[in-house]
Amino acid sequence: MRNFLSGFWEPFQLIFNIVAFPVRMVMRFNRFLNTEPDERPISEVFVDLATNSDTRQMMWDQVEALRMHLFRALIFLAFCVIGSFWFSERLMEFLAKPVGGLEELQAIDPTEGVGVFMRVALTAGIAIASPYIAFEAWLFAAPGLHAREKKFGLIAIPLATFLFILGMAFTIYLLLPPAIPFLEDFTRIQQAWSAQRYFSLVTGLMIWIGLFFEFPLVIYVLSALGFVQPRILAQQWRLAIVAIAVIAAIVTPTIDPVNMGLVMLPMILLYFISIGLSFIAYAGRRNAHMMDADPKHMAGSGSA
């Protein structure tokens, strides 16, 4: 009888476990988000590393965890790069429009076509895999962060992806169309575009400017964590513009001030947006500390 009841109950138990699995994972993830780390002075940690074998073992466990996070990120990146093979040639045709299409590009080296194809596929794979790579980085850092910092980091992942893609779109639609004709018409020398040089230029610009567009988000997160003060950013805006001009001169594919200005203007705008976001994040951090201090203050008043 017991075996009969056990066999009768097993399918229902399996269905219950399948239905309950997402709920359990959500509850587990919620506990992970709201778990506070154990805070220890850095000097004490270094002393324990020298004297305590358990602390050394914990450090090696962290190294192993980092290795696993990097391994999963690289595996996912490899799958994204391989998957991008299906549309890389169409992407190459799209990126070659400023010079008149792929027919206007020349492959001098026998392996140049394969190298260009792989470079475009790698760039597309990085863009596709960037949210998961950022998530793996967050998973590694999250155990040492406070609950508020974990939530900030998690929310920042989709925003960082959007800003990165926005920077790449800015390169394709606003920077390259005026830059390529300027390079072609700068002298009367007939311009013959090498496929390798052209796609190295385009993909490099896309990645660098995509990273530049992450700057407001980085400043917001650092201000929310207390590492950056908005007052200092506001005071040093002149120095920031000089630094932006130097970076724009290095990144811009031409030497003319027009295309350099096309790179500088969004970077300067992003810098001032970063200042505003920094003030918002810093104010939110200060309000959070005041709210944390109020219950203690009230408890002290009640005991008095």
VOZA-998078 format. One record per residue: x, y, z of N, C-alpha, C in turn; residue number from 1. Coordinates in steps of 0.2 Angstrom, whole numbers, padded with zeros to 4 digits. Layout:
<pts>
n.X;n.Y;n.Z;ca.X;ca.Y;ca.Z;c.X;c.Y;c.Z;resi
X;Y;Z;X;Y;Z;X;Y;Z;NUM
...
</pts>
This chain:
<pts>
n.X;n.Y;n.Z;ca.X;ca.Y;ca.Z;c.X;c.Y;c.Z;resi
0004;-0006;0000;0000;0000;0000;0004;0006;0000;1
0010;0006;0004;0014;0012;0005;0018;0013;-0002;2
0020;0008;-0006;0023;0008;-0012;0018;0011;-0017;3
0012;0009;-0017;0007;0012;-0021;0005;0019;-0020;4
0005;0021;-0014;0004;0028;-0013;0010;0032;-0015;5
0016;0029;-0013;0022;0033;-0015;0022;0034;-0023;6
0021;0029;-0027;0021;0029;-0034;0015;0034;-0037;7
0010;0034;-0033;0004;0039;-0035;0006;0046;-0034;8
0010;0047;-0028;0012;0054;-0027;0017;0057;-0031;9
0022;0053;-0033;0028;0055;-0036;0027;0060;-0042;10
0022;0058;-0047;0021;0063;-0052;0018;0070;-0050;11
0014;0070;-0045;0012;0077;-0042;0018;0080;-0039;12
0022;0077;-0035;0028;0080;-0032;0032;0083;-0038;13
0033;0079;-0043;0038;0082;-0049;0035;0088;-0052;14
0028;0088;-0053;0025;0094;-0055;0025;0100;-0051;15
0024;0098;-0044;0025;0104;-0039;0032;0107;-0039;16
0037;0102;-0040;0044;0105;-0040;0046;0109;-0046;17
0043;0107;-0052;0044;0111;-0058;0041;0118;-0057;18
0034;0118;-0054;0031;0124;-0054;0034;0128;-0049;19
0036;0125;-0043;0039;0129;-0038;0046;0132;-0039;20
0050;0129;-0044;0057;0130;-0045;0058;0138;-0047;21
0054;0141;-0051;0055;0148;-0053;0054;0152;-0046;22
0049;0150;-0042;0047;0154;-0036;0053;0154;-0031;23
0056;0148;-0031;0062;0147;-0026;0068;0151;-0029;24
0069;0151;-0035;0075;0154;-0038;0074;0162;-0037;25
0068;0164;-0038;0066;0172;-0037;0068;0173;-0029;26
0065;0169;-0025;0066;0170;-0018;0073;0170;-0016;27
0077;0165;-0019;0084;0165;-0017;0088;0171;-0020;28
0086;0173;-0026;0089;0179;-0029;0088;0185;-0025;29
0082;0186;-0022;0080;0191;-0018;0084;0191;-0011;30
0085;0186;-0008;0089;0185;-0002;0096;0187;-0004;31
0099;0185;-0010;0105;0187;-0012;0106;0194;-0013;32
0101;0198;-0016;0101;0205;-0017;0101;0209;-0010;33
0098;0206;-0005;0097;0210;0001;0102;0208;0007;34
0107;0203;0005;0111;0201;0010;0117;0206;0011;35
0119;0208;0017;0124;0213;0018;0130;0209;0019;36
0136;0212;0016;0142;0208;0017;0145;0209;0024;37
0150;0205;0026;0154;0206;0033;0159;0211;0031;38
0159;0217;0035;0164;0222;0034;0170;0221;0039;39
0176;0221;0036;0182;0220;0040;0187;0225;0037;40
0191;0228;0042;0196;0233;0040;0201;0229;0035;41
0204;0233;0030;0208;0230;0025;0214;0227;0029;42
0217;0231;0034;0223;0229;0037;0222;0222;0041;43
0216;0221;0043;0214;0215;0047;0214;0209;0042;44
0212;0210;0036;0212;0205;0030;0219;0203;0029;45
0223;0208;0028;0230;0207;0026;0234;0203;0032;46
0232;0204;0038;0235;0201;0043;0233;0193;0043;47
0226;0193;0042;0223;0186;0042;0226;0182;0036;48
0228;0185;0031;0231;0181;0025;0237;0178;0027;49
0241;0182;0031;0248;0180;0033;0247;0175;0039;50
0242;0175;0043;0242;0170;0049;0237;0165;0049;51
0231;0166;0045;0225;0162;0045;0225;0158;0039;52
0225;0151;0039;0225;0147;0034;0218;0147;0031;53
0212;0148;0035;0206;0148;0032;0205;0155;0028;54
0208;0160;0030;0207;0166;0026;0211;0165;0019;55
0217;0162;0019;0220;0160;0013;0216;0156;0008;56
0213;0151;0011;0209;0147;0007;0203;0150;0004;57
0200;0155;0008;0194;0159;0006;0197;0163;0000;58
0203;0166;0000;0206;0170;-0005;0206;0166;-0012;59
0209;0159;-0011;0209;0155;-0017;0203;0153;-0019;60
0198;0153;-0015;0191;0151;-0017;0188;0157;-0022;61
0190;0163;-0020;0188;0169;-0024;0192;0169;-0030;62
0198;0167;-0030;0202;0166;-0037;0198;0161;-0041;63
0196;0155;-0038;0193;0150;-0042;0186;0153;-0045;64
0183;0157;-0041;0176;0159;-0043;0177;0164;-0049;65
0182;0168;-0048;0184;0173;-0054;0186;0169;-0060;66
0189;0164;-0059;0191;0160;-0065;0185;0157;-0069;67
0180;0155;-0065;0174;0152;-0067;0170;0157;-0071;68
0169;0163;-0068;0165;0169;-0071;0169;0170;-0077;69
0175;0171;-0078;0179;0173;-0084;0178;0167;-0089;70
0178;0161;-0087;0177;0155;-0091;0170;0155;-0094;71
0165;0156;-0090;0158;0157;-0093;0157;0163;-0098;72
0160;0168;-0096;0159;0174;-0100;0163;0173;-0107;73
0169;0170;-0107;0172;0168;-0113;0168;0163;-0117;74
0165;0158;-0114;0161;0153;-0118;0155;0157;-0121;75
0152;0161;-0118;0146;0164;-0120;0148;0169;-0126;76
0154;0172;-0125;0157;0177;-0130;0158;0173;-0137;77
0161;0167;-0136;0163;0163;-0142;0156;0160;-0145;78
0151;0159;-0142;0145;0157;-0145;0142;0163;-0149;79
0142;0169;-0146;0140;0175;-0149;0144;0176;-0155;80
0150;0175;-0155;0154;0177;-0161;0153;0172;-0166;81
0152;0165;-0165;0150;0160;-0169;0143;0161;-0172;82
0139;0163;-0168;0132;0165;-0170;0132;0171;-0175;83
0136;0175;-0174;0136;0181;-0178;0139;0180;-0185;84
0142;0174;-0186;0144;0172;-0193;0138;0172;-0198;85
0132;0171;-0196;0126;0171;-0200;0125;0177;-0203;86
0126;0183;-0200;0124;0189;-0203;0130;0194;-0203;87
0136;0192;-0202;0142;0196;-0203;0143;0199;-0210;88
0142;0195;-0215;0143;0198;-0222;0138;0203;-0223;89
0132;0202;-0221;0127;0208;-0222;0129;0214;-0218;90
0131;0213;-0212;0134;0218;-0208;0140;0222;-0211;91
0144;0218;-0214;0150;0221;-0218;0147;0226;-0224;92
0142;0223;-0227;0139;0227;-0233;0136;0234;-0230;93
0133;0233;-0224;0130;0239;-0221;0135;0244;-0219;94
0141;0242;-0216;0146;0246;-0213;0150;0249;-0219;95
0150;0246;-0225;0154;0248;-0231;0150;0253;-0235;96
0144;0255;-0233;0140;0260;-0237;0143;0267;-0238;97
0147;0269;-0232;0150;0276;-0233;0155;0276;-0239;98
0158;0270;-0241;0163;0270;-0246;0160;0268;-0253;99
0153;0267;-0253;0150;0264;-0259;0149;0257;-0259;100
0150;0253;-0254;0149;0246;-0254;0155;0242;-0254;101
0154;0235;-0253;0160;0231;-0252;0164;0231;-0259;102
0161;0232;-0264;0164;0232;-0271;0170;0237;-0271;103
0169;0242;-0267;0174;0248;-0267;0180;0246;-0263;104
0180;0241;-0259;0185;0239;-0255;0190;0234;-0258;105
0196;0234;-0257;0201;0229;-0260;0204;0225;-0254;106
0205;0219;-0256;0209;0214;-0251;0216;0213;-0255;107
0221;0215;-0251;0228;0215;-0254;0231;0208;-0252;108
0230;0206;-0246;0233;0200;-0243;0228;0194;-0245;109
0230;0188;-0246;0226;0183;-0248;0221;0181;-0242;110
0223;0182;-0236;0219;0181;-0230;0215;0187;-0227;111
0216;0192;-0231;0213;0199;-0228;0205;0198;-0228;112
0202;0195;-0233;0195;0194;-0232;0192;0190;-0226;113
0196;0185;-0225;0194;0181;-0219;0195;0185;-0212;114
0201;0188;-0212;0202;0192;-0206;0197;0198;-0205;115
0195;0201;-0211;0190;0206;-0210;0183;0203;-0207;116
0182;0198;-0210;0175;0194;-0208;0176;0192;-0201;117
0181;0190;-0199;0182;0188;-0192;0182;0194;-0187;118
0185;0200;-0189;0185;0206;-0185;0178;0208;-0184;119
0174;0209;-0190;0167;0211;-0189;0163;0206;-0185;120
0164;0200;-0186;0160;0195;-0182;0162;0196;-0174;121
0168;0197;-0173;0170;0198;-0166;0167;0204;-0163;122
0167;0210;-0167;0164;0216;-0165;0156;0215;-0163;123
0153;0211;-0168;0146;0210;-0167;0145;0205;-0161;124
0149;0200;-0160;0149;0196;-0154;0150;0199;-0147;125
0155;0204;-0147;0156;0208;-0141;0150;0212;-0139;126
0147;0215;-0145;0141;0219;-0143;0135;0215;-0141;127
0134;0209;-0143;0129;0205;-0141;0130;0202;-0134;128
0136;0200;-0133;0138;0197;-0127;0139;0201;-0121;129
0140;0208;-0122;0141;0213;-0117;0137;0213;-0111;130
0130;0212;-0112;0126;0211;-0106;0127;0205;-0101;131
0129;0200;-0104;0130;0194;-0100;0137;0194;-0097;132
0142;0197;-0101;0149;0198;-0098;0148;0203;-0092;133
0144;0208;-0093;0143;0213;-0087;0140;0209;-0081;134
0135;0205;-0083;0131;0201;-0077;0136;0197;-0074;135
0141;0193;-0077;0146;0189;-0074;0150;0193;-0069;136
0152;0199;-0072;0156;0203;-0067;0152;0206;-0061;137
0146;0207;-0062;0142;0209;-0056;0141;0203;-0051;138
0140;0197;-0054;0140;0191;-0050;0146;0190;-0046;139
0152;0191;-0048;0158;0191;-0045;0159;0196;-0039;140
0157;0202;-0041;0158;0208;-0036;0152;0208;-0031;141
0146;0205;-0033;0140;0206;-0028;0141;0204;-0021;142
0144;0198;-0020;0145;0196;-0013;0148;0201;-0008;143
0152;0205;-0011;0156;0210;-0007;0152;0217;-0007;144
0147;0218;-0010;0143;0224;-0010;0137;0224;-0005;145
0135;0230;-0003;0129;0231;0001;0123;0230;-0004;146
0117;0229;-0001;0111;0228;-0005;0110;0234;-0010;147
0110;0240;-0007;0109;0245;-0012;0114;0245;-0018;148
0120;0244;-0016;0125;0244;-0022;0124;0238;-0027;149
0122;0232;-0024;0120;0227;-0029;0114;0229;-0033;150
0109;0232;-0031;0104;0234;-0035;0106;0239;-0040;151
0110;0244;-0038;0112;0249;-0043;0116;0245;-0049;152
0120;0241;-0047;0124;0237;-0052;0120;0233;-0056;153
0115;0230;-0054;0110;0226;-0058;0106;0230;-0063;154
0104;0236;-0060;0100;0240;-0065;0105;0243;-0070;155
0111;0244;-0068;0116;0247;-0073;0117;0243;-0079;156
0116;0236;-0079;0118;0232;-0084;0114;0233;-0091;157
0107;0233;-0091;0104;0235;-0097;0105;0242;-0099;158
0106;0247;-0094;0107;0254;-0096;0114;0254;-0100;159
0119;0251;-0097;0126;0251;-0100;0125;0248;-0107;160
0121;0243;-0108;0121;0240;-0115;0118;0245;-0120;161
0112;0248;-0117;0109;0253;-0122;0114;0259;-0124;162
0118;0261;-0119;0122;0267;-0120;0128;0264;-0125;163
0130;0258;-0124;0135;0256;-0129;0133;0255;-0136;164
0127;0253;-0137;0124;0252;-0143;0123;0259;-0146;165
0120;0264;-0142;0119;0270;-0144;0126;0274;-0147;166
0131;0272;-0143;0138;0275;-0146;0140;0272;-0152;167
0138;0266;-0153;0140;0262;-0160;0136;0265;-0165;168
0129;0266;-0164;0125;0269;-0169;0127;0276;-0170;169
0129;0280;-0165;0132;0287;-0167;0138;0287;-0172;170
0142;0282;-0171;0148;0281;-0175;0145;0280;-0182;171
0141;0275;-0183;0138;0273;-0190;0135;0279;-0193;172
0130;0282;-0190;0125;0286;-0193;0127;0294;-0193;173
0132;0296;-0188;0133;0303;-0188;0141;0304;-0189;174
0145;0300;-0187;0152;0301;-0188;0155;0299;-0195;175
0154;0293;-0197;0157;0290;-0203;0154;0294;-0209;176
0148;0295;-0210;0146;0299;-0216;0149;0305;-0218;177
0151;0310;-0213;0155;0315;-0215;0162;0314;-0215;178
0165;0309;-0211;0172;0308;-0211;0175;0305;-0217;179
0171;0300;-0220;0174;0296;-0225;0174;0300;-0232;180
0169;0304;-0233;0170;0309;-0239;0176;0314;-0238;181
0177;0316;-0232;0182;0321;-0231;0189;0318;-0232;182
0190;0311;-0230;0196;0308;-0231;0197;0307;-0239;183
0192;0305;-0243;0192;0304;-0250;0194;0310;-0254;184
0191;0316;-0252;0192;0322;-0256;0197;0327;-0253;185
0201;0324;-0248;0206;0329;-0245;0211;0331;-0250;186
0213;0326;-0254;0218;0328;-0259;0216;0325;-0266;187
0219;0326;-0271;0217;0324;-0278;0220;0317;-0279;188
0223;0314;-0274;0226;0307;-0275;0220;0302;-0275;189
0220;0298;-0279;0214;0293;-0280;0214;0288;-0273;190
0209;0288;-0270;0208;0284;-0264;0206;0277;-0265;191
0211;0272;-0264;0209;0265;-0264;0209;0262;-0257;192
0203;0260;-0255;0202;0258;-0248;0204;0250;-0248;193
0208;0249;-0243;0210;0242;-0241;0204;0240;-0236;194
0202;0234;-0237;0196;0231;-0233;0199;0231;-0226;195
0205;0228;-0224;0207;0228;-0218;0208;0234;-0214;196
0211;0239;-0217;0212;0246;-0214;0205;0249;-0213;197
0200;0248;-0218;0194;0252;-0217;0190;0249;-0211;198
0189;0242;-0211;0185;0239;-0206;0189;0240;-0199;199
0195;0240;-0199;0199;0241;-0193;0197;0248;-0190;200
0197;0253;-0194;0195;0260;-0193;0188;0260;-0190;201
0183;0257;-0194;0176;0257;-0192;0175;0254;-0185;202
0177;0247;-0185;0175;0244;-0179;0179;0247;-0173;203
0185;0249;-0174;0188;0252;-0168;0185;0258;-0166;204
0182;0263;-0170;0178;0268;-0168;0172;0266;-0165;205
0169;0261;-0167;0162;0259;-0164;0163;0257;-0157;206
0169;0253;-0156;0170;0251;-0149;0172;0256;-0144;207
0176;0261;-0147;0179;0266;-0142;0173;0271;-0141;208
0170;0273;-0146;0164;0278;-0144;0159;0275;-0141;209
0157;0268;-0142;0152;0265;-0138;0154;0265;-0130;210
0161;0264;-0129;0163;0264;-0122;0163;0272;-0119;211
0164;0277;-0123;0163;0284;-0121;0156;0285;-0119;212
0151;0282;-0122;0144;0283;-0120;0143;0280;-0114;213
0147;0276;-0111;0146;0273;-0104;0147;0278;-0099;214
0151;0283;-0100;0154;0288;-0095;0148;0290;-0090;215
0142;0293;-0093;0138;0295;-0088;0135;0290;-0083;216
0134;0284;-0085;0132;0279;-0081;0138;0277;-0076;217
0144;0277;-0078;0149;0275;-0074;0150;0280;-0068;218
0149;0287;-0070;0150;0292;-0065;0144;0292;-0060;219
0138;0290;-0063;0132;0289;-0058;0133;0284;-0053;220
0135;0278;-0055;0137;0273;-0051;0142;0274;-0046;221
0147;0277;-0048;0153;0279;-0043;0151;0284;-0038;222
0146;0289;-0041;0144;0294;-0036;0139;0291;-0031;223
0135;0286;-0033;0130;0283;-0029;0134;0279;-0023;224
0140;0276;-0025;0144;0273;-0021;0149;0277;-0016;225
0149;0283;-0018;0153;0288;-0014;0160;0289;-0016;226
0162;0286;-0022;0169;0287;-0024;0170;0293;-0028;227
0165;0297;-0031;0165;0303;-0035;0161;0308;-0032;228
0163;0314;-0031;0159;0320;-0029;0158;0324;-0035;229
0151;0326;-0035;0149;0330;-0041;0152;0337;-0041;230
0154;0340;-0035;0157;0346;-0034;0163;0347;-0038;231
0167;0341;-0037;0174;0341;-0040;0173;0341;-0048;232
0168;0337;-0050;0167;0336;-0058;0165;0343;-0060;233
0161;0347;-0057;0159;0353;-0059;0164;0358;-0059;234
0169;0358;-0054;0174;0363;-0054;0180;0361;-0059;235
0180;0355;-0061;0186;0353;-0066;0183;0353;-0073;236
0178;0356;-0075;0175;0355;-0082;0180;0358;-0087;237
0184;0363;-0086;0189;0365;-0091;0194;0360;-0092;238
0197;0357;-0087;0202;0352;-0088;0199;0346;-0092;239
0192;0345;-0090;0189;0339;-0093;0188;0340;-0101;240
0187;0346;-0103;0186;0348;-0110;0193;0347;-0114;241
0198;0349;-0110;0205;0348;-0113;0206;0341;-0114;242
0205;0337;-0109;0206;0330;-0110;0201;0326;-0115;243
0195;0329;-0116;0191;0326;-0121;0194;0328;-0128;244
0196;0334;-0129;0199;0336;-0135;0205;0332;-0137;245
0209;0330;-0132;0215;0325;-0133;0212;0319;-0135;246
0207;0316;-0132;0205;0309;-0133;0201;0309;-0140;247
0198;0315;-0142;0194;0315;-0148;0200;0316;-0154;248
0205;0319;-0153;0210;0320;-0158;0214;0313;-0159;249
0214;0309;-0154;0217;0302;-0155;0212;0297;-0158;250
0206;0298;-0157;0201;0293;-0159;0198;0295;-0166;251
0198;0301;-0168;0195;0304;-0174;0199;0301;-0180;252
0196;0299;-0185;0200;0296;-0191;0203;0302;-0195;253
0201;0308;-0194;0203;0313;-0198;0206;0318;-0194;254
0210;0323;-0197;0213;0328;-0194;0210;0335;-0194;255
0204;0335;-0197;0200;0341;-0198;0196;0343;-0192;256
0195;0349;-0190;0191;0351;-0184;0184;0349;-0184;257
0181;0348;-0190;0174;0347;-0191;0173;0340;-0188;258
0176;0335;-0191;0175;0328;-0188;0177;0327;-0181;259
0183;0331;-0179;0185;0331;-0172;0179;0334;-0168;260
0176;0339;-0170;0171;0342;-0166;0165;0337;-0166;261
0163;0333;-0171;0158;0329;-0171;0159;0324;-0165;262
0165;0322;-0164;0167;0317;-0158;0167;0321;-0151;263
0169;0327;-0151;0170;0331;-0145;0163;0333;-0143;264
0158;0335;-0147;0152;0338;-0144;0148;0333;-0140;265
0147;0327;-0143;0143;0322;-0138;0147;0320;-0132;266
0154;0320;-0132;0158;0319;-0126;0157;0324;-0121;267
0157;0330;-0124;0156;0336;-0119;0149;0336;-0116;268
0144;0335;-0120;0137;0334;-0118;0137;0329;-0113;269
0140;0323;-0114;0140;0317;-0110;0143;0319;-0103;270
0148;0323;-0103;0152;0325;-0097;0147;0329;-0093;271
0144;0334;-0096;0139;0338;-0092;0133;0334;-0089;272
0131;0330;-0093;0125;0325;-0091;0128;0321;-0085;273
0134;0319;-0085;0137;0315;-0080;0137;0319;-0073;274
0138;0326;-0074;0138;0330;-0068;0131;0330;-0065;275
0126;0331;-0069;0119;0331;-0067;0118;0325;-0063;276
0119;0319;-0067;0118;0313;-0064;0122;0312;-0057;277
0128;0314;-0057;0132;0314;-0051;0128;0317;-0045;278
0126;0323;-0046;0122;0327;-0041;0116;0323;-0039;279
0112;0320;-0043;0107;0316;-0041;0109;0310;-0037;280
0114;0306;-0040;0116;0300;-0036;0119;0302;-0029;281
0122;0308;-0029;0125;0309;-0022;0120;0312;-0017;282
0115;0315;-0020;0109;0317;-0016;0105;0311;-0013;283
0104;0306;-0018;0101;0300;-0016;0105;0296;-0010;284
0112;0296;-0011;0116;0293;-0006;0115;0296;0001;285
0115;0303;0001;0115;0307;0007;0108;0306;0010;286
0103;0305;0006;0096;0304;0009;0096;0297;0012;287
0099;0292;0009;0099;0286;0011;0102;0285;0018;288
0108;0289;0019;0112;0289;0025;0108;0292;0030;289
0104;0297;0029;0100;0301;0034;0094;0296;0036;290
0091;0293;0031;0086;0288;0033;0089;0282;0038;291
0095;0280;0036;0098;0275;0040;0099;0277;0047;292
0101;0284;0048;0103;0287;0054;0097;0289;0058;293
0091;0290;0055;0085;0292;0059;0083;0287;0064;294
0082;0281;0063;0080;0276;0068;0085;0276;0074;295
0091;0276;0073;0096;0276;0078;0095;0282;0083;296
0094;0288;0079;0093;0294;0083;0086;0294;0087;297
0081;0291;0084;0075;0291;0088;0075;0286;0093;298
0079;0280;0093;0080;0276;0098;0084;0279;0104;299
0089;0283;0102;0093;0287;0107;0089;0292;0111;300
0084;0295;0107;0080;0300;0110;0075;0296;0115;301
0072;0291;0113;0067;0287;0117;0071;0285;0124;302
0077;0282;0123;0080;0280;0129;0082;0285;0134;303
0083;0292;0131;0085;0297;0135;0078;0299;0139;304
</pts>
